[in-house]
Amino acid sequence: MISYGMGDAGTGLAAIQLGTYLFLFFTCAAGIPAFIAGSLLMISKFWDAFNDPLIGWLSDHTKSKWGPRLPWMIGGAVPLGLFLAAMWWVPPGDIETKTTYYIFAAILLMTAYTSVNLPFAALSTELTNNTALRTKLNAARFTGSILAGTSGLIVAAGFLSKGVEGYTSMGRVTGAIVTSTTLIACWGLAPFAKKARRPISQSESFKKQLNRVLNNKLFTRIIALYLLLWCGLQLMQTVSLIYLEQVMLVPIDISKWIPIPFQISTLIGLQFWSFYSNKNGRISALYKGGKIWISACLLVMILPPLSKGASINSLFLINNFDSIKMLILLFIITLVGFGASTAYLIPWSLLPDAIDQDPEKPSGIYTAWMVFVQKVGIGLSVQLLGLLLSLAGYKSSTNCSSILGELNQPFTAIITIRLCMGLIPSLLVIAGLITMKPWKSLDLNSKKIIS
């Protein structure tokens, strides 16, 4: 269980840093306009999505004494760390030069990411047939991911006060962490992966794969849920620091640390919803957590900002109104994390049930298609963010420290950021809950949907 939890630590750390800081890095360190920054994120996600079915198929058909998954994880560990570090460097030159560099860096990074993450994800179905144990494995997986992501945020908060140079240093440190944790996880998983259930060995055309997944009605429901929840979560994650610094006017010295309470509350939520779902059902946990998430999103959207020029010292004064607003902000952010933890746990805990509906049980194919649709949706959501901010007149910069100083965003940009942080994610979560409404309960023992 510990080794499986570590298996997602490296990719989880990379994902949280990329999702939280990359858009801000592009727009306030590299000086790339918001629309181009959104386009870069979309390209990286699209490539990440389109290589999933290929690597999933190749992983299903890989033969080794350690099973089909570990060779891919081991082979991708070092490139993942190297290309992650390269992503946080600002090359000399104009916007066109920087854009070209980041396109190639993103393609290499996402190829290595998928080579590690997708074979690892497929293991949850192959290591055991027990539904409760699969839920625990996914809870351990995302616990490791969130703990690693939290450590990545701590590293980032320590380095990013140094400006552009801080991003470069952060990349080097986290790249080393990503590689080492992945290799340690492979070492721990090796004895179990060697005995795990093997996927199908015959080849399968793209058309047959598509027909297979579309004909699995449970899978199409689950994948729609996953797409909607993660689009909402990714949109909030991408715009979160911009919201904190430019809408809520949180001092930069504090803002980089605020995602950490979100991660901690998400970690607590994972443990709670794992216990709750095993006792009351996964769909019930989804609805309870989703309602908390929606309520918190709507509150985030209407919170008043701190006073302009608020400092760290003023926020610690008991009688200061800004300190009260800061406490309310932190409380609501922890509510968002607690509710949003269902987006990590529930879809992935339901996936093995959908795979078991297929007599051949090709977990690599189903895992690849689930991640494929999720990443396409995330790519479109971050491109939408870049487009909306550009249309709203959002201003980019090459000096991160100027964001709260000289750089004042127009009112239209402020409103757009609030909508992307609150209303749009809440609507996506509502749509996800509606998607699962026909399934009022899930029989954990028989693995059959009961309407």
Secondary structure, DSSP 8 states (H G I E B T S, - for coil): -HHHHHHTHHHHHHHHHHHHHHHHHHHHTS---HHHHHHHHHHHHHHHHHHHHHHHHHHHT---TTTTTHHHHHHHHHHHHHHHHHHT---SS-HHHHHHHHHHHHHHHHHHHHHHHHHHHHHHHHS---HHHHHHHHHHHHHHHHHHHHHHHHHHHHHGGGTHHHHHHHHHHHHHHHHHHHHHHHHHHHHHHHHS-----S---HHHHHHHHHH-HHHHHHHHHHHHHHHHHHHHHHHHHHIIIIIS---HHHHTTTHHHHHHHHHHHHHHHHHHHHHH-HHHHHHHHHHHHHHHHHHHHH-----TT--HHHHT-TT-HHHHHHHHHHHHHHHHHHHHHHHHHHHHHHHHHHHHTSTT--HHHHHHHHHHHHHHHHHHHHHHHHHHHHHTT----S-GGGTTTT----HHHHHHHHHHHTHHHHHHHHHHHHHTTT--EEETTTTEEE-
